[in-house]
Amino acid sequence: MRLRSFFQSPIHPLTLALASLLASVPCIRGSGTRVGFKDAFALARGNAFVATADNPSAIYYNPAGLTQINGAAVSANLYAVSVASDYTGAAGTASMDDDYQAVPSFYAVWHPKDSAWAGGFGVYAPFGLSSDWGENSALRTHALKNEQTYLTYNLSGAWQLTPQLSLGGAVTYNRVSTDLRQGLGFVPGDRFEFSGDGDAVGFNLGLLWQPAPQHSFGLSYSHQTRIRMDGTATTTLMAPVTESARATFDFPEVIIAGWSYRPTPQWNLEVNIDWTNWDRLNTVTIAKGSGDQPTPFNWESDFFYEFGATRYFAGGWSVSAGYCFTANSVPDSSYTPAVPDSDRSFYSLGVGYRSARLSADLAWHYGDGGKRQVAGSPPSMTAVSADGIYDNAINAVSLSVAWYF
């Protein structure tokens, strides 16, 4: 069987290390490497924001919302996340490093007075990777430390066709760098390392329709990107051996639809359906000097189901709460511990303050990933199984501050 011979081949360390590139820990939502939380106010509402999109983070959530901002504004967001995964199985026991990791975002918006046009610029990380099972982990032959930085530079524009309808769009430049490591299992300290980078251009679209003061509908689309990563592969047994390597990965398109209902000016309730097309990621061909090798992923598309509620008070204060459910997108047949993926329920709370010039939001959420039973995952090169139970949990806080000119 071709798959069986592949996992017994000497290319196996390269394959699993590169596979972990798309096995992001910080994205933590059972949706591949997506990092979908880009604003504290949105996070507090379970990330249900595409039909509200009334602050500078609309650059990410729905560029059509930029027409709701008057004048100029800048904002910054910090999303700090701790991901815990504890393993018990055939290989023994292991725990992943659960230190907090920071994912920042920045946005700038300009909407001239009485103009139908608005524009903006943003920098954020829509995908990412950071996982560390440790050098002495029972799972070291599947994953050591893996890092990926996927940065998007977004230039957005929006047009208010009517007082009720706005359209938006963006051109994006996307830059990816990776540093991936994995043990081999033959001698102490052996390992495989891959380092590479690449880039691609993409685009986003958005629509915001507000047929009545009580109702708002939002729709956004983020185009897929295909990124070829060029770099080096180093295998260390008694001495390191380095050769050039490259692989092309398809990152998925994302479609989000939402409805915001505002029964009174003091309340904003919203529901979103958020789809990630991971079905694009099937087989990746890894090219290296010793020969090309196809790598099966066979990931599955999935949905985020998001609900949020905000209560506004006098003096500019607000309180929000939300819930988000996401399903696992990585099947057992291609599972790697670099991705402790599982069905997850997120519970969130937040508080915000707004004045004529300043807004600030602080939010927290907890993700309950439960215990995922993995069976039939690919063995390591030394026949170590990653099958077992993975107990997953997430804690995260987010702070956003914006200044309006």
HELIX and SHEET records of a PDB file:
HELIX    1   1 ARG A    2  PHE A    7  1                                   6    
HELIX    2   2 HIS A   12  ALA A   19  1                                   8    
HELIX    3   3 SER A   20  LEU A   22  5                                   3    
HELIX    4   4 ALA A   40  ALA A   44  1                                   5    
HELIX    5   5 ALA A   58  TYR A   61  1                                   4    
HELIX    6   6 PRO A   63  GLN A   68  5                                   6    
HELIX    7   7 TRP A  278  ARG A  280  5                                   3    
HELIX    8   8 ALA A  314  GLY A  316  5                                   3    
HELIX    9   9 ASP A  332  SER A  334  5                                   3    
SHEET    1   A15 GLY A  92  SER A  95  0                                        
SHEET    2   A15 GLY A  71  GLY A  89 -1                                        
SHEET    3   A15 GLN A 101  HIS A 111 -1                                        
SHEET    4   A15 TRP A 117  ASP A 132 -1                                        
SHEET    5   A15 LYS A 145  GLN A 160 -1                                        
SHEET    6   A15 LEU A 165  GLN A 182 -1                                        
SHEET    7   A15 ARG A 191  ALA A 212 -1                                        
SHEET    8   A15 HIS A 215  SER A 222 -1                                        
SHEET    9   A15 VAL A 254  TYR A 261 -1                                        
SHEET   10   A15 TRP A 267  THR A 276 -1                                        
SHEET   11   A15 ASP A 302  TYR A 312 -1                                        
SHEET   12   A15 TRP A 317  THR A 326 -1                                        
SHEET   13   A15 ARG A 344  ARG A 354 -1                                        
SHEET   14   A15 LEU A 358  VAL A 374 -1                                        
SHEET   15   A15 GLY A 388  TYR A 404 -1                                        
SHEET    1   B11 GLY A  92  SER A  95  0                                        
SHEET    2   B11 GLY A  71  GLY A  89 -1                                        
SHEET    3   B11 GLN A 101  HIS A 111 -1                                        
SHEET    4   B11 TRP A 117  ASP A 132 -1                                        
SHEET    5   B11 LYS A 145  GLN A 160 -1                                        
SHEET    6   B11 LEU A 165  GLN A 182 -1                                        
SHEET    7   B11 ARG A 191  ALA A 212 -1                                        
SHEET    8   B11 THR A 225  THR A 236 -1                                        
SHEET    9   B11 PRO A 240  PHE A 251 -1                                        
SHEET   10   B11 THR A 283  LYS A 288 -1                                        
SHEET   11   B11 GLN A 293  PRO A 296 -1                                        
END                                                                             
